């Protein structure tokens, strides 16, 4: 059962900032010179100063590593998938806490301060961070609308947590590609107290490309089958994460979220069109493997 904190935002006056332990921010990269600087700048502009910046690069062929070093990041080289990169970043990190990011993410200025406040003052072990999808075009707005329903659900995953907790659960399963976040998150929830940050991060998806988006979802479908095999096809949580009932209805209506569907009918219709295309791609790829 998920152990979720119901505490409201705690005053940062519960302790002095210089008493707070170090936070290691781990960013996984591969040919991200177009995105990495905005991400790094947002970290360096945090209101919380105790940050160790770690970039684990998958042998980029562009200026990603060079740009990272300009922001005094510790740069390491590791492949092949992001799970291995994240695990390596956690191993070399010095902080008590970890925040893992993708290169196309941008932090709100007070995000780390908010996470530290909840962790150190309210006793939370791991935090979900609300994501806002940004970019160009109508379909990016649709993606942002869809993502707003997922925060703190079994489709989401914690991003900020104690480093020792990360190590205790074995980090990310490197055999999974796609649903490794789900796998990691459920391991954390089995042993930890979780909550949701009050401050968001921004995920820059640029201009939405439906072909590329569906191709990526199709690629992840193989990993989803491995995930189902690991946790069992009859497992209740697995059924929610991979089944049509929850993915198409449940996650959008639970806890009063259905009201938002009616407030934004155009976005709702477009979102369901996109979700149906993803579902078709998933079942199409799965049928090829059977």
C-alpha positions in Angstrom: 0.0 0.0 0.0 1.2 3.5 -0.9 2.3 5.5 2.2 1.4 9.0 1.3 1.9 12.1 3.4 -1.1 14.3 3.9 0.9 17.1 5.5 0.4 20.6 4.1 3.5 22.6 3.0 5.8 23.1 5.9 7.6 26.4 6.7 11.2 26.4 5.6 11.9 27.9 9.0 11.9 24.4 10.6 15.7 24.5 10.2 18.4 26.7 8.7 19.2 26.2 5.0 22.9 25.6 5.7 22.0 22.6 7.8 20.3 20.9 4.9 22.3 18.1 3.4 23.5 17.9 -0.2 21.2 17.1 -3.1 22.7 15.3 -6.1 20.9 16.1 -9.4 21.5 13.3 -11.9 20.8 14.1 -15.6 21.0 11.4 -18.3 22.0 12.6 -21.7 22.7 11.6 -25.3 23.2 14.3 -28.0 21.3 16.9 -26.0 23.1 20.1 -26.9 19.8 21.7 -27.8 18.3 21.1 -24.4 21.0 20.6 -21.8 21.8 24.3 -21.2 18.3 25.3 -20.2 18.2 22.3 -17.8 21.5 23.1 -16.2 20.8 26.8 -16.0 17.5 26.1 -14.1 19.4 24.0 -11.6 22.1 26.6 -11.0 19.3 29.2 -10.5 17.7 27.2 -7.7 16.9 29.0 -4.4 18.5 26.0 -2.7 22.3 26.2 -2.9 23.5 22.8 -1.8 23.4 21.0 -5.2 25.8 18.6 -6.7 25.3 18.4 -10.5 26.0 15.1 -12.2 25.6 14.5 -15.9 25.8 10.9 -17.1 26.3 11.0 -20.9 25.7 8.2 -23.3 28.8 9.1 -25.4 27.2 12.0 -27.2 28.7 13.1 -30.6 27.7 16.8 -30.1 28.6 19.4 -27.5 26.5 18.0 -24.6 29.5 17.1 -22.4 31.3 20.4 -23.2 28.2 22.5 -22.2 27.8 20.5 -19.0 31.3 21.2 -17.9 30.7 24.9 -18.5 28.1 24.7 -15.7 30.6 22.9 -13.4 28.8 19.6 -13.7 30.6 16.3 -13.0 30.5 14.5 -16.3 30.6 10.7 -16.6 30.2 8.5 -19.6 27.9 5.5 -19.4 25.5 3.6 -21.7 23.4 2.0 -22.9 19.9 2.9 -21.6 18.9 5.5 -19.1 18.4 3.0 -16.3 22.1 2.1 -16.3 23.0 5.8 -16.5 20.7 6.7 -13.6 22.1 3.8 -11.5 25.6 4.9 -12.2 24.8 8.5 -11.3 23.4 7.3 -7.9 26.6 5.3 -7.3 28.9 8.2 -7.8 26.7 10.8 -6.1 27.7 12.4 -2.8 24.3 13.8 -1.7 21.9 12.5 0.9 19.1 13.1 -1.7 18.8 12.4 -5.4 16.8 14.1 -8.1 17.0 12.4 -11.5 16.1 14.3 -14.6 16.1 14.1 -18.4 18.0 16.8 -20.3 14.8 18.3 -21.7 13.5 19.2 -18.3 13.5 22.6 -16.7 13.1 23.2 -13.0 11.0 25.9 -11.3 13.4 28.1 -9.2 12.1 26.8 -5.8 11.6 23.2 -6.7 14.6 21.7 -4.8 13.9 23.9 -1.8 10.3 22.6 -1.8 11.4 19.0 -2.0 14.0 19.5 0.8 11.4 21.1 3.0 9.1 18.2 2.7 11.8 15.6 3.1 13.7 17.2 6.0 10.8 18.9 7.8 7.8 16.6 7.1 9.7 13.3 7.0 8.8 12.3 3.5 11.2 9.8 1.9 10.3 10.3 -1.8 8.4 12.8 -3.9 6.5 12.9 -7.1 7.0 16.1 -9.0 4.2 17.5 -11.2 5.2 17.8 -14.8 4.0 20.5 -17.2 4.6 19.7 -20.9 5.7 22.7 -22.9 6.5 23.1 -26.6 4.8 24.2 -29.8 1.4 23.5 -31.2 -2.0 22.2 -30.2 -0.9 18.6 -29.5 1.6 19.7 -26.9 -1.3 21.3 -25.0 -3.1 18.0 -25.3 -0.1 16.1 -23.9 0.1 18.6 -21.0 -3.6 18.1 -20.3 -3.1 14.3 -20.3 0.0 14.5 -18.1 -1.9 16.5 -15.5 -4.0 13.5 -14.6 -1.1 11.2 -13.9 0.7 13.0 -11.0 1.0 10.6 -8.0 -0.8 7.7 -9.7 0.6 4.3 -10.6 1.4 5.7 -14.0 3.8 8.3 -12.4 7.1 7.7 -10.6 8.9 9.5 -7.8 11.8 11.7 -8.9 13.2 13.1 -5.6 14.3 10.6 -2.9 16.9 9.7 -0.4 20.0 8.2 -2.0 20.2 5.4 0.5 16.6 4.4 -0.3 17.5 4.3 -4.0 20.4 2.0 -3.3 18.4 -0.2 -0.9 15.8 -1.1 -3.5 18.5 -1.7 -6.1 17.8 1.3 -8.3 16.3 0.9 -11.7 16.0 -2.6 -13.3 18.3 -2.4 -16.3 16.5 -5.2 -18.0 13.5 -3.0 -18.5 13.2 -0.3 -21.2 10.2 1.9 -20.9 8.4 0.8 -17.8 11.5 0.9 -15.6 10.0 4.0 -13.9 6.9 2.0 -12.9 9.0 -0.8 -11.6 11.3 1.5 -9.6 8.3 3.4 -8.2 6.5 0.4 -6.9 9.6 -0.8 -5.1 9.9 2.6 -3.5 6.3 2.7 -2.4 6.6 -0.7 -0.7 9.1 0.6 1.8 8.8 4.4 1.8 6.6 7.4 2.7 5.8 9.4 -0.5 4.1 12.7 -1.3 3.7 15.2 -4.1 5.8 18.3 -4.5 4.0 21.6 -4.6 6.3 23.0 -7.3 6.4 21.8 -10.9 9.0 21.0 -13.5 8.7 21.7 -17.2 9.2 19.0 -19.8 10.1 20.6 -23.1 8.8 18.2 -25.9 9.4 20.8 -28.6 7.1 20.4 -31.6 4.9 17.4 -31.3 5.6 14.7 -33.9 2.9 12.0 -33.8 5.0 9.5 -35.8 7.9 9.8 -33.5 5.7 9.7 -30.5 3.9 6.5 -31.6 7.2 4.9 -32.6 8.6 5.5 -29.1 5.5 4.0 -27.5 5.8 1.0 -29.8 9.4 0.6 -28.8 8.4 0.6 -25.1 5.7 -2.1 -25.6 8.4 -4.7 -25.6 9.6 -3.6 -22.2 6.0 -3.5 -20.9 5.7 -7.2 -21.7 8.8 -7.9 -19.7 7.4 -5.8 -16.9 4.2 -7.8 -16.9 6.2 -11.0 -16.8 8.2 -9.8 -13.8 5.2 -8.7 -11.7 2.6 -11.1 -13.0 -0.3 -10.6 -15.4 -2.9 -11.0 -12.6 -1.2 -8.4 -10.4 -3.8 -5.6 -9.6 -1.4 -2.7 -10.1 0.0 -4.2 -13.3 -3.5 -4.6 -14.6 -4.2 -0.9 -13.9 -1.0 0.3 -15.6 -1.4 -1.8 -18.8 -5.2 -2.3 -19.0 -7.7 -0.3 -21.0 -10.1 0.2 -18.1 -7.8 2.3 -16.0 -5.6 3.8 -18.7 -8.6 5.0 -20.7 -11.1 5.8 -17.9 -10.0 5.2 -14.3 -7.0 7.6 -14.1 -9.1 10.4 -15.7 -12.1 10.2 -13.4 -10.8 9.1 -10.0 -10.7 11.6 -7.1 -13.0 14.0 -8.8 -10.7 14.5 -11.8 -13.6 13.8 -14.2 -14.7 17.4 -13.7 -11.7 18.6 -15.6 -12.8 16.6 -18.6 -16.0 18.5 -18.8 -14.3 21.9 -18.3 -12.0 21.2 -21.3 -14.1 19.3 -23.9 -11.9 19.9 -26.9 -8.7 18.9 -25.1 -10.6 15.8 -23.7 -11.7 14.7 -27.2 -8.2 15.2 -28.6 -6.6 13.4 -25.7 -8.8 10.3 -26.2 -8.0 10.3 -29.9 -4.3 10.2 -29.0 -4.8 7.6 -26.3 -6.6 5.3 -28.7 -3.8 5.6 -31.2 -1.3 4.7 -28.5 -3.4 1.7 -27.5 -3.6 0.5 -31.1 0.1 0.9 -31.5 0.7 -1.1 -28.3 -1.6 -4.0 -29.2 -0.2 -4.0 -32.8 3.3 -4.4 -31.5 2.3 -7.0 -28.9 0.6 -9.1 -31.6 3.8 -9.1 -33.6 5.7 -10.6 -30.7 3.2 -13.4 -30.0 
